[in-house]
C-alpha cells in the first residue's frame, strides 16, 4: 500500500503496523437485562463502526485515519495495561450517557440501559472463500476469554 503513494520516498512501513494481519483480537462489549448474568442470560452486543463485530457484517475501511475508540479497543485486546478509560466507558453505557451512546454504531438498549455489561475478547480471522460462499460470514470468531466480568450499577 505504501508504495502506491510513496513517489518521493517519504513514507515507509514501520513498527507493528507495517504488515496487516489476517487475524486480530477484538474486545466485544455485551449487555443483558437479566436479573443475574448467568448462563441463561441473553447478551446483546454493542456494535462499533470500525471494528469487526458481528461475523456477518462486511468489514469497513477508514483511511487514512482510524476511529479513535475502535482503535483503542483493539489495543486493549492486545493487552494494553491502560484500562481506566474502558471502565469509564462501561460506566457511561450503564448510565445511558447521551454523548457516550453516540459512539457505538448500534445501541442494543435504546430505551433503557442494560442491567449488566461485560467485555469479552475474541480472535477474529477472515473467512476462507469456501466459508464465505457457504455461510455468508466475513469473519470467523473464537472466544479467547473474558476481559471484564459482568458489572452493574443495580446489582
C-alpha positions in Angstrom: 0.0 0.0 0.0 2.7 2.5 0.9 4.4 2.1 -2.5 1.3 3.3 -4.2 1.7 6.8 -2.8 5.4 6.9 -2.0 6.6 8.6 -5.1 9.0 10.8 -3.2 10.1 8.0 -0.8 8.9 9.9 2.3 6.9 7.1 4.0 7.7 3.5 4.9 6.2 0.6 6.8 7.5 0.7 10.4 6.8 -0.9 13.7 4.0 -3.3 14.4 1.7 -1.7 11.7 3.8 -2.3 8.6 2.0 -5.6 7.7 -1.7 -6.0 8.2 -2.5 -9.4 9.5 -5.5 -11.6 8.6 -6.2 -12.4 12.3 -6.9 -10.0 15.1 -8.1 -9.8 18.7 -11.1 -7.7 19.5 -13.0 -6.7 22.6 -16.8 -7.1 22.3 -19.0 -5.2 24.8 -22.2 -7.0 25.6 -25.2 -6.1 27.8 -28.1 -8.0 29.3 -31.3 -7.2 31.1 -31.3 -10.4 33.0 -31.6 -10.2 36.8 -28.4 -12.4 37.1 -25.6 -12.6 34.5 -25.7 -16.4 34.4 -25.7 -19.0 31.6 -29.4 -18.3 30.9 -28.9 -14.5 30.3 -29.5 -13.2 26.8 -26.5 -10.9 25.9 -26.7 -8.3 23.1 -23.6 -6.7 21.5 -22.8 -3.0 21.1 -21.7 -2.7 17.5 -18.9 -0.3 16.7 -18.4 1.2 13.2 -14.7 0.4 12.7 -14.5 -2.9 14.5 -15.2 -6.3 13.0 -18.2 -7.0 15.3 -20.8 -9.4 14.0 -19.3 -12.1 11.7 -21.9 -11.4 9.0 -21.1 -7.6 8.7 -18.9 -6.6 5.9 -15.5 -5.1 7.1 -15.4 -1.4 6.9 -12.5 0.8 5.8 -11.5 4.2 7.1 -8.4 5.7 5.7 -6.0 7.3 6.3 -7.3 7.7 9.9 -8.8 5.4 12.4 -11.9 5.8 14.6 -10.2 6.6 17.9 -12.4 4.5 20.2 -12.4 1.5 17.9 -8.6 1.8 17.6 -8.2 2.0 21.4 -10.4 -1.1 21.9 -8.1 -3.0 19.5 -5.1 -2.1 21.7 -7.0 -3.1 24.8 -7.5 -6.6 23.2 -3.8 -6.8 22.5 -3.1 -6.4 26.2 -2.8 -2.6 26.8 -2.3 -2.0 30.5 -4.3 1.2 30.5 -7.9 0.1 31.2 -9.2 3.1 33.1 -10.8 4.6 30.1 -12.6 1.3 29.3 -14.0 1.1 32.8 -15.3 4.6 32.4 -16.8 3.7 29.0 -18.7 0.8 30.6 -19.9 3.1 33.4 -21.2 5.7 30.9 -23.0 3.0 28.9 -24.7 1.7 32.1 -25.7 5.3 32.9 -27.2 5.7 29.4 -25.0 8.8 28.9 -26.2 10.5 25.7 -22.7 11.5 24.4 -21.3 8.1 25.0 -24.3 6.4 23.3 -23.3 8.2 20.1 -20.0 6.3 19.9 -21.4 2.8 19.0 -22.8 2.2 15.6 -25.7 0.3 17.2 -27.0 0.7 20.7 -28.8 -2.5 21.6 -30.6 -0.8 24.5 -32.1 2.4 23.1 -34.9 2.8 25.7 -33.2 1.9 28.9 -29.7 0.8 29.9 -28.9 -2.9 30.4 -28.7 -4.3 33.9 -25.2 -5.8 33.3 -22.3 -5.2 30.9 -19.3 -7.3 30.2 -16.3 -7.3 27.9 -15.1 -10.4 26.1 -12.1 -10.9 23.9 -12.4 -12.8 20.6 -9.9 -13.9 18.0 -11.2 -12.9 14.5 -10.0 -14.2 11.2 -11.3 -13.6 7.7 -13.4 -16.5 6.3 -12.0 -18.5 3.5 -13.7 -18.2 0.1 -15.4 -21.5 0.7 -16.7 -20.5 4.2 -17.8 -17.1 2.8 -19.7 -18.8 0.0 -21.3 -21.4 2.2 -22.4 -19.3 5.2 -22.1 -15.7 4.0 -20.0 -14.6 7.0 -17.0 -12.3 6.6 -15.3 -13.3 9.9 -14.9 -16.4 12.0 -14.5 -15.5 15.6 -13.4 -17.6 18.6 -13.8 -16.5 22.2 -10.4 -16.2 23.9 -11.7 -15.1 27.3 -13.4 -12.5 29.5 -11.7 -9.1 29.8 -14.3 -7.6 32.2 -16.7 -9.9 34.0 -20.3 -8.7 34.3 -20.6 -5.3 36.1 -23.7 -3.5 37.1 -25.0 -0.3 38.8 -28.1 -2.1 40.1 -26.7 -5.4 41.3 
